[in-house]
């Protein structure tokens, strides 16, 4: 793929994830969808840092939300950075083989929880998180991070690997112009709907 195609594909994936983030879903569902899109993106474009770029696109997309909070950016980037860490450093050669997607889907959410809590407590000090204390963190871990880790590990990551494999089987070289046009239309529609 050429650079323009790579960027447009990342923009499509980030926009799809951003669109899902705008829906009134529970946080653990949003985390699971995030892992799905990160797996698809990273499996198609296996370049370290692309997951973080997808996360940045989602963050920019989320600024369209009527109920935007900085902690939403922190959550998205925590998932993106955690996933990129495991896919680029820990299991860089075989992150999508055998049971590794299950491991990455689960561990990305666990590390993301730690990164998120540290970010909203110490860096971008969100008053609700500080006032909630350790009880809020424990409640978040049990009611949000644990279900997100289980769903991401058992469903999102394996389904993402499968979906990416099917997408890669399509011969894009023969329909290059149509594919680029499709990417641009999808991105435009998603941003208009937002």
C-alpha positions in Angstrom: 0.0 0.0 0.0 1.1 3.5 -0.7 1.2 6.2 2.0 -2.0 7.9 0.9 -3.8 4.5 1.1 -2.3 3.8 4.5 -3.3 7.2 5.9 -6.8 6.9 4.5 -7.3 3.4 5.9 -6.1 4.7 9.3 -8.5 7.6 9.0 -11.4 5.2 8.2 -10.6 2.9 11.1 -10.2 5.9 13.5 -13.4 7.4 12.2 -15.3 4.2 12.6 -14.0 3.8 16.2 -14.8 7.5 16.8 -18.3 7.1 15.6 -18.8 4.1 17.9 -17.5 6.3 20.8 -20.2 8.8 20.1 -22.9 6.2 20.7 -24.5 5.9 24.2 -22.8 2.6 25.1 -21.2 1.5 28.4 -17.5 2.1 28.8 -16.6 -1.6 28.7 -18.4 -2.0 25.4 -16.5 1.1 24.0 -13.2 -0.4 25.2 -14.0 -3.7 23.5 -14.9 -1.9 20.2 -11.7 0.0 20.5 -9.6 -3.1 20.8 -11.5 -4.6 17.8 -10.6 -1.5 15.6 -7.0 -1.5 16.9 -6.6 -5.1 16.0 -8.0 -4.7 12.5 -5.9 -1.6 11.9 -2.7 -3.1 13.2 -3.2 -6.4 11.5 -3.6 -4.7 8.1 -0.9 -2.0 8.7 1.6 -3.7 11.0 3.7 -0.7 11.8 4.6 0.3 15.3 2.8 3.5 16.4 -0.2 3.2 14.0 -2.4 2.2 16.9 -1.5 5.5 18.6 -2.3 7.4 15.4 -5.7 5.7 15.3 -6.3 6.7 18.9 -5.4 10.3 18.1 -7.9 10.3 15.2 -10.5 9.0 17.6 -9.7 11.8 20.1 -10.0 14.4 17.4 -13.4 12.9 16.4 -14.6 12.9 20.0 -14.2 16.7 20.2 -17.4 16.8 18.2 -19.3 15.3 21.1 -21.8 17.5 22.9 -20.7 15.9 26.2 -17.0 15.9 25.8 -14.6 15.4 28.8 -10.9 15.2 28.8 -11.2 11.8 30.5 -12.6 10.5 27.3 -9.4 11.3 25.5 -7.5 9.7 28.4 -9.5 6.5 28.0 -9.1 6.3 24.2 -5.3 7.0 24.4 -4.8 4.6 27.3 -6.3 1.8 25.2 -4.3 2.8 22.0 -1.0 3.2 23.9 -1.5 -0.1 25.8 -2.4 -2.0 22.6 0.6 -0.5 20.8 2.9 -1.4 23.6 1.9 -5.1 23.6 1.7 -5.4 19.8 5.0 -3.5 19.2 7.2 -4.5 22.1 6.0 -7.4 24.1 4.7 -9.7 21.3 5.9 -7.8 18.3 6.6 -10.8 16.1 3.5 -12.9 16.7 0.9 -10.8 18.4 -1.9 -12.0 16.1 -1.0 -15.8 16.1 -2.6 -18.5 18.2 -3.8 -17.3 21.6 -1.8 -14.0 21.6 -4.8 -11.9 20.4 -6.7 -13.1 23.5 -3.7 -12.1 25.7 -3.3 -8.7 24.0 -7.0 -7.9 24.2 -7.0 -8.7 27.9 -3.7 -7.1 28.9 -4.3 -4.0 26.9 -7.4 -3.3 29.0 -5.6 -4.0 32.2 -2.7 -1.7 31.4 -5.2 0.9 30.0 -7.0 1.0 33.3 -3.8 1.8 35.1 -2.8 4.4 32.5 -6.3 5.9 32.6 -6.5 6.2 36.4 -3.0 7.7 36.6 -3.8 10.2 33.9 -7.2 11.4 35.3 -5.9 11.4 38.8 -2.5 13.0 38.5 -2.0 14.5 35.1 -5.4 15.9 33.9 -6.9 15.9 37.4 -10.6 15.2 36.9 -12.5 16.3 40.1 -14.9 13.4 39.9 -12.0 10.9 40.0 -10.1 12.6 42.8 -13.3 12.9 44.9 -14.1 9.3 44.4 -10.8 8.1 45.8 -9.8 4.4 45.9 -13.4 3.3 46.0 -14.1 4.8 42.6 -10.9 3.2 41.2 -11.9 -0.2 42.6 -15.5 0.2 41.3 -14.1 1.1 37.8 -11.7 -1.9 37.8 -14.5 -4.3 38.7 -17.4 -2.9 36.7 -15.6 -1.6 33.7 -12.0 -2.8 33.2 -12.6 -6.4 34.1 -15.6 -6.9 31.7 -13.8 -4.9 29.0 -10.7 -7.1 29.4 -12.8 -10.3 29.2 -14.9 -9.2 26.2 -11.8 -7.8 24.4 -9.8 -10.9 25.0 -12.4 -13.5 24.2 -14.3 -11.6 21.4 -13.0 -8.3 20.1 -9.4 -9.3 19.5 -10.0 -12.7 17.9 -12.8 -11.3 15.7 -10.6 -8.4 14.8 -7.9 -10.8 13.6 -10.4 -12.7 11.5 -11.9 -9.5 10.0 -8.5 -8.2 9.1 -7.6 -11.4 7.4 -10.7 -11.3 5.3 -10.1 -7.6 4.4 -6.5 -8.5 3.4 -7.7 -11.2 1.1 -9.5 -8.7 -1.0 -7.3 -7.7 -4.0 -7.3 -3.9 -3.7 -4.8 -3.4 -6.5 -7.4 -4.1 -9.1 -9.9 -1.7 -7.6 -7.4 0.9 -6.3 -9.4 4.0 -7.4 -12.7 2.6 -6.2 -11.2 1.7 -2.8 -9.7 5.1 -2.3 -13.0 6.7 -3.3 -14.8 4.4 -0.8 -12.4 5.4 2.0 -13.0 9.1 1.4 -16.8 8.7 1.2 -16.9 6.7 4.4 -14.7 9.2 6.3 -16.8 12.1 5.0 -20.1 10.5 5.9 -18.9 9.6 9.4 -17.6 13.1 10.1 -20.8 14.7 8.7 -23.0 12.4 10.9 -20.9 13.3 14.0 
